[in-house]
Amino acid sequence: MERLSADWLAEIDRRAEVYEAIGEEAEGRMTVIDYLGIAALMLFLTIGFWTWVA
């Protein structure tokens, strides 16, 4: 396995600090509305393609 360079280790530390700064904020997290939207889109596309082929 390749040895980790100092630049890469610094980048990992930088990213860890960003994640710690974000904390428990809701930004970037999926909500119930997001999941329902994905489910509705999946259902719509499935039925749409099924009727298009049939």
PDB file of N, H, CA, C and O in Angstrom:
ATOM      1  N   MET A   1       0.838  -1.174   0.000  1.00  0.00           N
ATOM      2  CA  MET A   1       0.000   0.000   0.000  1.00  0.00           C
ATOM      3  C   MET A   1       0.884   1.239   0.000  1.00  0.00           C
ATOM      4  O   MET A   1       1.932   1.275   0.645  1.00  0.00           O
ATOM      5  N   GLU A   2       0.443   2.243  -0.730  1.00  0.00           N
ATOM      6  H   GLU A   2      -0.409   2.214  -1.253  1.00  0.00           H
ATOM      7  CA  GLU A   2       1.241   3.455  -0.823  1.00  0.00           C
ATOM      8  C   GLU A   2       1.260   4.188   0.511  1.00  0.00           C
ATOM      9  O   GLU A   2       0.306   4.150   1.288  1.00  0.00           O
ATOM     10  N   ARG A   3       2.369   4.846   0.741  1.00  0.00           N
ATOM     11  H   ARG A   3       3.144   4.876   0.110  1.00  0.00           H
ATOM     12  CA  ARG A   3       2.468   5.641   1.956  1.00  0.00           C
ATOM     13  C   ARG A   3       1.698   6.933   1.754  1.00  0.00           C
ATOM     14  O   ARG A   3       1.692   7.500   0.661  1.00  0.00           O
ATOM     15  N   LEU A   4       1.054   7.390   2.805  1.00  0.00           N
ATOM     16  H   LEU A   4       1.058   6.929   3.692  1.00  0.00           H
ATOM     17  CA  LEU A   4       0.278   8.615   2.736  1.00  0.00           C
ATOM     18  C   LEU A   4       1.220   9.819   2.776  1.00  0.00           C
ATOM     19  O   LEU A   4       2.096   9.909   3.637  1.00  0.00           O
ATOM     20  N   SER A   5       1.029  10.729   1.841  1.00  0.00           N
ATOM     21  H   SER A   5       0.318  10.655   1.142  1.00  0.00           H
ATOM     22  CA  SER A   5       1.876  11.919   1.797  1.00  0.00           C
ATOM     23  C   SER A   5       1.395  12.936   2.823  1.00  0.00           C
ATOM     24  O   SER A   5       0.268  12.862   3.312  1.00  0.00           O
ATOM     25  N   ALA A   6       2.258  13.871   3.136  1.00  0.00           N
ATOM     26  H   ALA A   6       3.174  13.931   2.739  1.00  0.00           H
ATOM     27  CA  ALA A   6       1.910  14.919   4.100  1.00  0.00           C
ATOM     28  C   ALA A   6       0.761  15.778   3.575  1.00  0.00           C
ATOM     29  O   ALA A   6      -0.091  16.222   4.345  1.00  0.00           O
ATOM     30  N   ASP A   7       0.741  16.010   2.252  1.00  0.00           N
ATOM     31  H   ASP A   7       1.433  15.649   1.627  1.00  0.00           H
ATOM     32  CA  ASP A   7      -0.345  16.808   1.670  1.00  0.00           C
ATOM     33  C   ASP A   7      -1.690  16.113   1.849  1.00  0.00           C
ATOM     34  O   ASP A   7      -2.687  16.753   2.183  1.00  0.00           O
ATOM     35  N   TRP A   8      -1.715  14.804   1.627  1.00  0.00           N
ATOM     36  H   TRP A   8      -0.906  14.283   1.356  1.00  0.00           H
ATOM     37  CA  TRP A   8      -2.966  14.068   1.757  1.00  0.00           C
ATOM     38  C   TRP A   8      -3.420  14.028   3.216  1.00  0.00           C
ATOM     39  O   TRP A   8      -4.614  14.160   3.488  1.00  0.00           O
ATOM     40  N   LEU A   9      -2.511  13.853   4.140  1.00  0.00           N
ATOM     41  H   LEU A   9      -1.541  13.746   3.919  1.00  0.00           H
ATOM     42  CA  LEU A   9      -2.864  13.847   5.552  1.00  0.00           C
ATOM     43  C   LEU A   9      -3.399  15.217   5.980  1.00  0.00           C
ATOM     44  O   LEU A   9      -4.327  15.300   6.785  1.00  0.00           O
ATOM     45  N   ALA A  10      -2.812  16.289   5.439  1.00  0.00           N
ATOM     46  H   ALA A  10      -2.058  16.221   4.785  1.00  0.00           H
ATOM     47  CA  ALA A  10      -3.312  17.640   5.741  1.00  0.00           C
ATOM     48  C   ALA A  10      -4.721  17.816   5.186  1.00  0.00           C
ATOM     49  O   ALA A  10      -5.563  18.445   5.827  1.00  0.00           O
ATOM     50  N   GLU A  11      -4.987  17.266   3.997  1.00  0.00           N
ATOM     51  H   GLU A  11      -4.303  16.756   3.476  1.00  0.00           H
ATOM     52  CA  GLU A  11      -6.324  17.356   3.401  1.00  0.00           C
ATOM     53  C   GLU A  11      -7.342  16.588   4.236  1.00  0.00           C
ATOM     54  O   GLU A  11      -8.469  17.050   4.414  1.00  0.00           O
ATOM     55  N   ILE A  12      -6.965  15.440   4.741  1.00  0.00           N
ATOM     56  H   ILE A  12      -6.050  15.064   4.596  1.00  0.00           H
ATOM     57  CA  ILE A  12      -7.860  14.658   5.601  1.00  0.00           C
ATOM     58  C   ILE A  12      -8.181  15.445   6.869  1.00  0.00           C
ATOM     59  O   ILE A  12      -9.330  15.474   7.309  1.00  0.00           O
ATOM     60  N   ASP A  13      -7.171  16.079   7.454  1.00  0.00           N
ATOM     61  H   ASP A  13      -6.237  16.055   7.097  1.00  0.00           H
ATOM     62  CA  ASP A  13      -7.405  16.894   8.647  1.00  0.00           C
ATOM     63  C   ASP A  13      -8.319  18.070   8.339  1.00  0.00           C
ATOM     64  O   ASP A  13      -9.193  18.402   9.140  1.00  0.00           O
ATOM     65  N   ARG A  14      -8.128  18.706   7.181  1.00  0.00           N
ATOM     66  H   ARG A  14      -7.419  18.437   6.529  1.00  0.00           H
ATOM     67  CA  ARG A  14      -8.961  19.839   6.796  1.00  0.00           C
ATOM     68  C   ARG A  14     -10.409  19.407   6.659  1.00  0.00           C
ATOM     69  O   ARG A  14     -11.312  20.089   7.142  1.00  0.00           O
ATOM     70  N   ARG A  15     -10.638  18.269   5.998  1.00  0.00           N
ATOM     71  H   ARG A  15      -9.904  17.714   5.605  1.00  0.00           H
ATOM     72  CA  ARG A  15     -12.000  17.772   5.821  1.00  0.00           C
ATOM     73  C   ARG A  15     -12.636  17.409   7.158  1.00  0.00           C
ATOM     74  O   ARG A  15     -13.822  17.664   7.368  1.00  0.00           O
ATOM     75  N   ALA A  16     -11.868  16.823   8.053  1.00  0.00           N
ATOM     76  H   ALA A  16     -10.904  16.616   7.882  1.00  0.00           H
ATOM     77  CA  ALA A  16     -12.392  16.475   9.375  1.00  0.00           C
ATOM     78  C   ALA A  16     -12.835  17.725  10.123  1.00  0.00           C
ATOM     79  O   ALA A  16     -13.861  17.711  10.803  1.00  0.00           O
ATOM     80  N   GLU A  17     -12.065  18.810  10.003  1.00  0.00           N
ATOM     81  H   GLU A  17     -11.231  18.821   9.451  1.00  0.00           H
ATOM     82  CA  GLU A  17     -12.442  20.070  10.657  1.00  0.00           C
ATOM     83  C   GLU A  17     -13.734  20.626  10.067  1.00  0.00           C
ATOM     84  O   GLU A  17     -14.566  21.168  10.795  1.00  0.00           O
ATOM     85  N   VAL A  18     -13.906  20.494   8.755  1.00  0.00           N
ATOM     86  H   VAL A  18     -13.231  20.054   8.163  1.00  0.00           H
ATOM     87  CA  VAL A  18     -15.134  20.970   8.121  1.00  0.00           C
ATOM     88  C   VAL A  18     -16.329  20.171   8.635  1.00  0.00           C
ATOM     89  O   VAL A  18     -17.361  20.752   8.973  1.00  0.00           O
ATOM     90  N   TYR A  19     -16.200  18.855   8.698  1.00  0.00           N
ATOM     91  H   TYR A  19     -15.362  18.383   8.423  1.00  0.00           H
ATOM     92  CA  TYR A  19     -17.301  18.024   9.183  1.00  0.00           C
ATOM     93  C   TYR A  19     -17.633  18.335  10.644  1.00  0.00           C
ATOM     94  O   TYR A  19     -18.805  18.349  11.022  1.00  0.00           O
ATOM     95  N   GLU A  20     -16.617  18.582  11.461  1.00  0.00           N
ATOM     96  H   GLU A  20     -15.665  18.571  11.154  1.00  0.00           H
ATOM     97  CA  GLU A  20     -16.860  18.933  12.853  1.00  0.00           C
ATOM     98  C   GLU A  20     -17.544  20.286  12.967  1.00  0.00           C
ATOM     99  O   GLU A  20     -18.385  20.483  13.844  1.00  0.00           O
ATOM    100  N   ALA A  21     -17.191  21.222  12.088  1.00  0.00           N
ATOM    101  H   ALA A  21     -16.508  21.062  11.376  1.00  0.00           H
ATOM    102  CA  ALA A  21     -17.799  22.551  12.114  1.00  0.00           C
ATOM    103  C   ALA A  21     -19.272  22.488  11.709  1.00  0.00           C
ATOM    104  O   ALA A  21     -20.095  23.251  12.216  1.00  0.00           O
ATOM    105  N   ILE A  22     -19.597  21.580  10.800  1.00  0.00           N
ATOM    106  H   ILE A  22     -18.930  20.960  10.388  1.00  0.00           H
ATOM    107  CA  ILE A  22     -20.987  21.443  10.370  1.00  0.00           C
ATOM    108  C   ILE A  22     -21.835  20.959  11.535  1.00  0.00           C
ATOM    109  O   ILE A  22     -22.934  21.466  11.760  1.00  0.00           O
ATOM    110  N   GLY A  23     -21.341  20.004  12.260  1.00  0.00           N
ATOM    111  H   GLY A  23     -20.448  19.593  12.078  1.00  0.00           H
ATOM    112  CA  GLY A  23     -22.038  19.509  13.445  1.00  0.00           C
ATOM    113  C   GLY A  23     -23.365  18.865  13.119  1.00  0.00           C
ATOM    114  O   GLY A  23     -23.452  18.019  12.230  1.00  0.00           O
ATOM    115  N   GLU A  24     -24.380  19.259  13.826  1.00  0.00           N
ATOM    116  H   GLU A  24     -24.309  19.947  14.549  1.00  0.00           H
ATOM    117  CA  GLU A  24     -25.705  18.653  13.696  1.00  0.00           C
ATOM    118  C   GLU A  24     -26.649  19.481  12.833  1.00  0.00           C
ATOM    119  O   GLU A  24     -27.866  19.320  12.926  1.00  0.00           O
ATOM    120  N   GLU A  25     -26.113  20.359  12.000  1.00  0.00           N
ATOM    121  H   GLU A  25     -25.124  20.490  11.924  1.00  0.00           H
ATOM    122  CA  GLU A  25     -26.971  21.160  11.126  1.00  0.00           C
ATOM    123  C   GLU A  25     -27.703  20.255  10.151  1.00  0.00           C
ATOM    124  O   GLU A  25     -27.210  19.187   9.788  1.00  0.00           O
ATOM    125  N   ALA A  26     -28.867  20.682   9.737  1.00  0.00           N
ATOM    126  H   ALA A  26     -29.268  21.549  10.032  1.00  0.00           H
ATOM    127  CA  ALA A  26     -29.702  19.867   8.859  1.00  0.00           C
ATOM    128  C   ALA A  26     -29.307  20.002   7.392  1.00  0.00           C
ATOM    129  O   ALA A  26     -29.798  19.241   6.558  1.00  0.00           O
ATOM    130  N   GLU A  27     -28.445  20.937   7.059  1.00  0.00           N
ATOM    131  H   GLU A  27     -28.046  21.555   7.736  1.00  0.00           H
ATOM    132  CA  GLU A  27     -28.089  21.133   5.665  1.00  0.00           C
ATOM    133  C   GLU A  27     -27.409  19.879   5.113  1.00  0.00           C
ATOM    134  O   GLU A  27     -26.460  19.350   5.692  1.00  0.00           O
ATOM    135  N   GLY A  28     -27.926  19.429   3.980  1.00  0.00           N
ATOM    136  H   GLY A  28     -28.696  19.859   3.510  1.00  0.00           H
ATOM    137  CA  GLY A  28     -27.345  18.250   3.350  1.00  0.00           C
ATOM    138  C   GLY A  28     -27.969  16.941   3.791  1.00  0.00           C
ATOM    139  O   GLY A  28     -27.609  15.880   3.279  1.00  0.00           O
ATOM    140  N   ARG A  29     -28.881  16.997   4.715  1.00  0.00           N
ATOM    141  H   ARG A  29     -29.173  17.858   5.130  1.00  0.00           H
ATOM    142  CA  ARG A  29     -29.540  15.774   5.177  1.00  0.00           C
ATOM    143  C   ARG A  29     -30.881  15.618   4.485  1.00  0.00           C
ATOM    144  O   ARG A  29     -31.577  16.598   4.217  1.00  0.00           O
ATOM    145  N   MET A  30     -31.230  14.387   4.202  1.00  0.00           N
ATOM    146  H   MET A  30     -30.665  13.591   4.419  1.00  0.00           H
ATOM    147  CA  MET A  30     -32.509  14.121   3.541  1.00  0.00           C
ATOM    148  C   MET A  30     -33.619  14.086   4.587  1.00  0.00           C
ATOM    149  O   MET A  30     -33.464  13.532   5.675  1.00  0.00           O
ATOM    150  N   THR A  31     -34.742  14.698   4.220  1.00  0.00           N
ATOM    151  H   THR A  31     -34.868  15.149   3.337  1.00  0.00           H
ATOM    152  CA  THR A  31     -35.900  14.733   5.108  1.00  0.00           C
ATOM    153  C   THR A  31     -36.954  13.755   4.592  1.00  0.00           C
ATOM    154  O   THR A  31     -36.760  13.098   3.570  1.00  0.00           O
ATOM    155  N   VAL A  32     -38.054  13.670   5.305  1.00  0.00           N
ATOM    156  H   VAL A  32     -38.211  14.204   6.136  1.00  0.00           H
ATOM    157  CA  VAL A  32     -39.155  12.794   4.899  1.00  0.00           C
ATOM    158  C   VAL A  32     -39.685  13.227   3.530  1.00  0.00           C
ATOM    159  O   VAL A  32     -40.036  12.385   2.704  1.00  0.00           O
ATOM    160  N   ILE A  33     -39.740  14.521   3.295  1.00  0.00           N
ATOM    161  H   ILE A  33     -39.454  15.205   3.966  1.00  0.00           H
ATOM    162  CA  ILE A  33     -40.226  15.028   2.008  1.00  0.00           C
ATOM    163  C   ILE A  33     -39.317  14.571   0.866  1.00  0.00           C
ATOM    164  O   ILE A  33     -39.798  14.233  -0.215  1.00  0.00           O
ATOM    165  N   ASP A  34     -38.006  14.563   1.108  1.00  0.00           N
ATOM    166  H   ASP A  34     -37.616  14.838   1.987  1.00  0.00           H
ATOM    167  CA  ASP A  34     -37.078  14.091   0.086  1.00  0.00           C
ATOM    168  C   ASP A  34     -37.324  12.626  -0.252  1.00  0.00           C
ATOM    169  O   ASP A  34     -37.365  12.249  -1.423  1.00  0.00           O
ATOM    170  N   TYR A  35     -37.488  11.804   0.781  1.00  0.00           N
ATOM    171  H   TYR A  35     -37.455  12.110   1.732  1.00  0.00           H
ATOM    172  CA  TYR A  35     -37.731  10.378   0.556  1.00  0.00           C
ATOM    173  C   TYR A  35     -39.063  10.148  -0.152  1.00  0.00           C
ATOM    174  O   TYR A  35     -39.157   9.295  -1.034  1.00  0.00           O
ATOM    175  N   LEU A  36     -40.091  10.902   0.228  1.00  0.00           N
ATOM    176  H   LEU A  36     -40.014  11.595   0.945  1.00  0.00           H
ATOM    177  CA  LEU A  36     -41.384  10.761  -0.443  1.00  0.00           C
ATOM    178  C   LEU A  36     -41.288  11.193  -1.907  1.00  0.00           C
ATOM    179  O   LEU A  36     -41.899  10.571  -2.776  1.00  0.00           O
ATOM    180  N   GLY A  37     -40.538  12.239  -2.181  1.00  0.00           N
ATOM    181  H   GLY A  37     -40.042  12.744  -1.475  1.00  0.00           H
ATOM    182  CA  GLY A  37     -40.343  12.677  -3.559  1.00  0.00           C
ATOM    183  C   GLY A  37     -39.627  11.632  -4.397  1.00  0.00           C
ATOM    184  O   GLY A  37     -40.003  11.390  -5.544  1.00  0.00           O
ATOM    185  N   ILE A  38     -38.611  11.018  -3.841  1.00  0.00           N
ATOM    186  H   ILE A  38     -38.305  11.215  -2.909  1.00  0.00           H
ATOM    187  CA  ILE A  38     -37.894   9.956  -4.556  1.00  0.00           C
ATOM    188  C   ILE A  38     -38.808   8.767  -4.802  1.00  0.00           C
ATOM    189  O   ILE A  38     -38.796   8.191  -5.889  1.00  0.00           O
ATOM    190  N   ALA A  39     -39.602   8.392  -3.799  1.00  0.00           N
ATOM    191  H   ALA A  39     -39.612   8.860  -2.915  1.00  0.00           H
ATOM    192  CA  ALA A  39     -40.534   7.273  -3.957  1.00  0.00           C
ATOM    193  C   ALA A  39     -41.578   7.576  -5.029  1.00  0.00           C
ATOM    194  O   ALA A  39     -41.905   6.712  -5.843  1.00  0.00           O
ATOM    195  N   ALA A  40     -42.105   8.812  -5.029  1.00  0.00           N
ATOM    196  H   ALA A  40     -41.839   9.513  -4.368  1.00  0.00           H
ATOM    197  CA  ALA A  40     -43.101   9.188  -6.038  1.00  0.00           C
ATOM    198  C   ALA A  40     -42.484   9.180  -7.434  1.00  0.00           C
ATOM    199  O   ALA A  40     -43.113   8.711  -8.383  1.00  0.00           O
ATOM    200  N   LEU A  41     -41.281   9.684  -7.569  1.00  0.00           N
ATOM    201  H   LEU A  41     -40.770  10.065  -6.798  1.00  0.00           H
ATOM    202  CA  LEU A  41     -40.605   9.675  -8.860  1.00  0.00           C
ATOM    203  C   LEU A  41     -40.360   8.252  -9.349  1.00  0.00           C
ATOM    204  O   LEU A  41     -40.556   7.957 -10.528  1.00  0.00           O
ATOM    205  N   MET A  42     -39.931   7.370  -8.448  1.00  0.00           N
ATOM    206  H   MET A  42     -39.772   7.609  -7.490  1.00  0.00           H
ATOM    207  CA  MET A  42     -39.708   5.978  -8.817  1.00  0.00           C
ATOM    208  C   MET A  42     -41.009   5.323  -9.278  1.00  0.00           C
ATOM    209  O   MET A  42     -41.030   4.603 -10.277  1.00  0.00           O
ATOM    210  N   LEU A  43     -42.083   5.575  -8.550  1.00  0.00           N
ATOM    211  H   LEU A  43     -42.066   6.159  -7.739  1.00  0.00           H
ATOM    212  CA  LEU A  43     -43.372   5.011  -8.912  1.00  0.00           C
ATOM    213  C   LEU A  43     -43.841   5.548 -10.264  1.00  0.00           C
ATOM    214  O   LEU A  43     -44.296   4.782 -11.113  1.00  0.00           O
ATOM    215  N   PHE A  44     -43.733   6.844 -10.460  1.00  0.00           N
ATOM    216  H   PHE A  44     -43.363   7.466  -9.770  1.00  0.00           H
ATOM    217  CA  PHE A  44     -44.130   7.471 -11.716  1.00  0.00           C
ATOM    218  C   PHE A  44     -43.331   6.917 -12.899  1.00  0.00           C
ATOM    219  O   PHE A  44     -43.902   6.593 -13.941  1.00  0.00           O
ATOM    220  N   LEU A  45     -42.018   6.810 -12.734  1.00  0.00           N
ATOM    221  H   LEU A  45     -41.554   7.073 -11.888  1.00  0.00           H
ATOM    222  CA  LEU A  45     -41.195   6.294 -13.827  1.00  0.00           C
ATOM    223  C   LEU A  45     -41.475   4.820 -14.097  1.00  0.00           C
ATOM    224  O   LEU A  45     -41.519   4.399 -15.253  1.00  0.00           O
ATOM    225  N   THR A  46     -41.664   4.037 -13.040  1.00  0.00           N
ATOM    226  H   THR A  46     -41.629   4.380 -12.102  1.00  0.00           H
ATOM    227  CA  THR A  46     -41.951   2.616 -13.221  1.00  0.00           C
ATOM    228  C   THR A  46     -43.254   2.417 -13.978  1.00  0.00           C
ATOM    229  O   THR A  46     -43.305   1.653 -14.942  1.00  0.00           O
ATOM    230  N   ILE A  47     -44.299   3.097 -13.550  1.00  0.00           N
ATOM    231  H   ILE A  47     -44.258   3.717 -12.767  1.00  0.00           H
ATOM    232  CA  ILE A  47     -45.600   2.966 -14.226  1.00  0.00           C
ATOM    233  C   ILE A  47     -45.523   3.531 -15.640  1.00  0.00           C
ATOM    234  O   ILE A  47     -46.089   2.958 -16.571  1.00  0.00           O
ATOM    235  N   GLY A  48     -44.832   4.644 -15.801  1.00  0.00           N
ATOM    236  H   GLY A  48     -44.373   5.110 -15.045  1.00  0.00           H
ATOM    237  CA  GLY A  48     -44.702   5.254 -17.122  1.00  0.00           C
ATOM    238  C   GLY A  48     -44.004   4.346 -18.125  1.00  0.00           C
ATOM    239  O   GLY A  48     -44.482   4.161 -19.244  1.00  0.00           O
ATOM    240  N   PHE A  49     -42.881   3.786 -17.720  1.00  0.00           N
ATOM    241  H   PHE A  49     -42.494   3.936 -16.810  1.00  0.00           H
ATOM    242  CA  PHE A  49     -42.162   2.897 -18.628  1.00  0.00           C
ATOM    243  C   PHE A  49     -42.931   1.593 -18.859  1.00  0.00           C
ATOM    244  O   PHE A  49     -42.904   1.032 -19.955  1.00  0.00           O
ATOM    245  N   TRP A  50     -43.609   1.124 -17.823  1.00  0.00           N
ATOM    246  H   TRP A  50     -43.631   1.580 -16.933  1.00  0.00           H
ATOM    247  CA  TRP A  50     -44.369  -0.121 -17.957  1.00  0.00           C
ATOM    248  C   TRP A  50     -45.492   0.066 -18.991  1.00  0.00           C
ATOM    249  O   TRP A  50     -45.693  -0.791 -19.851  1.00  0.00           O
ATOM    250  N   THR A  51     -46.210   1.170 -18.904  1.00  0.00           N
ATOM    251  H   THR A  51     -46.046   1.867 -18.205  1.00  0.00           H
ATOM    252  CA  THR A  51     -47.305   1.397 -19.857  1.00  0.00           C
ATOM    253  C   THR A  51     -46.775   1.737 -21.251  1.00  0.00           C
ATOM    254  O   THR A  51     -47.436   1.433 -22.245  1.00  0.00           O
ATOM    255  N   TRP A  52     -45.626   2.347 -21.344  1.00  0.00           N
ATOM    256  H   TRP A  52     -45.089   2.594 -20.537  1.00  0.00           H
ATOM    257  CA  TRP A  52     -45.034   2.693 -22.629  1.00  0.00           C
ATOM    258  C   TRP A  52     -44.631   1.423 -23.388  1.00  0.00           C
ATOM    259  O   TRP A  52     -44.818   1.339 -24.602  1.00  0.00           O
ATOM    260  N   VAL A  53     -44.082   0.440 -22.674  1.00  0.00           N
ATOM    261  H   VAL A  53     -43.931   0.508 -21.688  1.00  0.00           H
ATOM    262  CA  VAL A  53     -43.644  -0.804 -23.301  1.00  0.00           C
ATOM    263  C   VAL A  53     -44.834  -1.700 -23.607  1.00  0.00           C
ATOM    264  O   VAL A  53     -44.823  -2.404 -24.617  1.00  0.00           O
ATOM    265  N   ALA A  54     -45.840  -1.694 -22.778  1.00  0.00           N
ATOM    266  H   ALA A  54     -45.849  -1.123 -21.958  1.00  0.00           H
ATOM    267  CA  ALA A  54     -46.975  -2.608 -22.938  1.00  0.00           C
ATOM    268  C   ALA A  54     -47.910  -2.198 -24.040  1.00  0.00           C
ATOM    269  O   ALA A  54     -48.909  -2.875 -24.286  1.00  0.00           O
TER     270      ALA A  54
END
